[in-house]
């Protein structure tokens, strides 16, 4: 039976379709926008089209992410922490610690050899250190989100950016831009700021074994490099990191049917 | 202040209270009968509140775990500053109070269990006190709110300072403070409280403890979530020393006896540590669908302690020290609670700005880790909803519940 996993996040909604052999046979990503039900319909249709399947071909749907409980056709909803752990485990069973940075939260997850969550830790009080933080800071610098990784490589004199509050950081960046600070130095400072928060989470959860990264922010090579520098450890970036939660959800579906 | 003037003030304050918290949120959407003991407590609480606003009543603002026996020996109504914040939390107009505190530049980073009562005093909702009686632990911040309220109402503030260790010196230090406190109250009130008053109060306190302890015993091997909640309420009300409380405890024990063994399905047990929300709070409702919640505070050793009727002040002093969150004692005591109550996980609720829970949290997480128990620390605000978003917390709680299953 084919199962679908749909991860309805604050920034983007992801869908993955999986067959009985736990193979991903189709996926897609759309922006969530203001209507997560509409985004879910859209991404589901797109993923089905990619896999050349019809809705009736799917036997079980598991939703995850912040909007997981709003989807009427879901058979089950599961937290994204459990889903990311399984989504990573399917392709990389050697990974024991996962850093997942999504739109509005970041998580450090410790997994056991079966892909089950042993422990997790999440950011608190502010979105500093998350995807939204990158979005806000990129806007303040006038650069595209997708360009941040490449820009940060050109940094020569990295500045320190607040890691406590997104709004404080934005104010800081606006001031730095105003006095002519080189954009790559600010971008690298932003990435280091995210890495500072991430490493605290990872150490709180107990960093052990190989470390993998999932979530949309894993696509930003600058953040990955800053995390590696902060930890002195290699970070494995899984294929399609932003879809791992949806893949984990689809895998839970396979275990349940 | 003249009693007549106080009486007039209290009439206004009572109206202010009704205006502020009269419109309460929907209590609960769970359709379940209340325990008899809970119904009794609700009636007694309402009666106590009404009495506190009457002319001629003696009212003492007290902080958490203040030895209420002292207030009762003086025929005073203890007005628990922190517990009143939970009543505020249920009000639909709660924002008004917090807006007022912000207008007076009280930082939102301060625990809402302190800001709430402070705001209610600013709204002139609390009855004018005759005394403010505080203790410095476990929350010295609350003791400071007590000091501020004493200044505001021009009421004498008498504070107990509880040392950390239990030995003859520290006990005698605390006993002397209580003796001084009582003689000062006698002086100000122009009355003499003989040993018989304290004796009868201590007898009632012990009667209640006897049933309370027996109920805790039943909780160990039986799934009694409502009983656990009621113990939390009784602990929070801290009404030990009056006949009514002894009756509530007796009725609760009898109900627990009847319910014991009836619940056969063995669900996972989560120890709720830290401040506790109102019973109808969405986090509790959400968790109750999956696990049994056992509350930490009512199970502390200090709550089980019977007072020495021949030397009550010394045993009250010992209990006051036991209420201190000494790291080593907390470790031993909480480990024992885990074993006695077969706990599967900890939920540590850290209310924004509560440095006491934040301070002891690591000790508690270490206990959980050493016992291989799952644990989750959540930062929440149980009174000021501007500081909290259910969906954000729920996400963590859901993952924790999945971990437990």
Contacts between the chains, C-beta under 8 A, distances in Angstrom:
chain1	res1	chain2	res2	distance
A	66	B	391	6.4
A	66	B	395	6.8
A	78	B	402	6.7
A	79	B	395	6.2
A	79	B	398	4.2
A	79	B	399	4.1
A	79	B	402	5.8
A	80	B	395	7.6
A	80	B	399	7.9
A	81	B	399	3.8
A	81	B	402	7.5
A	82	B	399	6.4
A	82	B	402	4.9
A	105	B	392	7.7
A	105	B	395	7.5
A	117	B	399	7.0
A	117	B	402	7.2
A	117	B	403	5.5
A	119	B	374	7.6
A	119	B	403	7.8
A	120	B	399	5.9
A	120	B	403	7.7
A	122	B	395	7.8
A	122	B	396	5.8
A	124	B	379	4.9
A	125	B	379	6.5
